[in-house]
Amino acid sequence: MYTNIKNIIFDFGGVLLDIDYQRTYESLTKLLNINFKSGQLPEEHKTVFHDFETGHINKENFILHLQSMSSKAIPEADEIIMAWNAMLIGWNAEIFDLLHTLRTKYSLFLLSNTNELHLNWVYNDLRINHNMLDFDHTYFDKTYYSHLVGLRKPNKEMYEYVTADANLHPHETLFIDDMRENILGCQTIGWQTYHHNPNEDLIYIFRKVLNLI
């Protein structure tokens, strides 16, 4: 099914990094005393989250916005950051070995909708708990983070940007993501895709389903 693969592009959260969105929803609901559910937020709040994820506002303004949402005493910035990062759980360390193995055979890339606060958490966790100082260059030919690129999935422009910037041939490129809308978005430009279930063992998938190692 997956043939002529030379490039593999990974999503981050839900594929390489274990996450649980509900933890952040619950933490912010408790901290801000509002019903914090992503699908039920007013458009003005959704716009701010989108702007933070595409780098159009900085972390200071994002934190101020979350503080302004509180219906009780305004929480400290550190409390906001902790609640926002609550979704980030950690790693199966075997993933690092998988990436190392794959990089001997394929060009590897990371394509993530993320933000400054989440990426800071990731780098700190890798440094403190895994003694890893340069995750991006150790395992990938290049990384693409939405808040640094200024675009986000599933917008077609993001996939076109990565294709052009990395000089990829779409039919030789496999994209792995846990969000169906992101999978569908990149299929329009010809990438091969695998819709990953976060409950699946990614190493098993590469060996038994994708047959790429």
Number of C-alpha atoms within 10 A of each C-alpha: 7 15 13 10 17 16 24 21 23 21 22 19 21 18 22 21 17 16 20 13 17 14 17 20 19 17 20 25 16 14 20 21 14 14 13 19 14 13 8 9 12 9 10 8 14 14 12 17 19 19 18 22 26 22 20 15 15 16 15 9 12 17 19 15 14 20 20 14 15 17 11 12 11 16 16 11 14 10 16 21 17 15 20 20 21 20 20 19 15 15 17 12 11 11 16 15 13 15 17 15 13 19 18 9 13 17 19 22 23 21 22 20 20 21 21 18 18 17 14 12 15 18 15 15 16 17 14 10 10 11 10 13 13 11 14 14 11 14 21 20 15 17 19 22 22 22 23 16 16 15 23 23 18 17 13 17 15 19 24 15 14 19 16 11 10 13 9 16 14 21 16 16 23 22 23 21 24 18 17 12 13 21 21 15 18 22 15 11 15 15 24 20 19 18 16 20 13 17 9 10 13 19 16 12 15 14 11 11 13 15 12 14 13
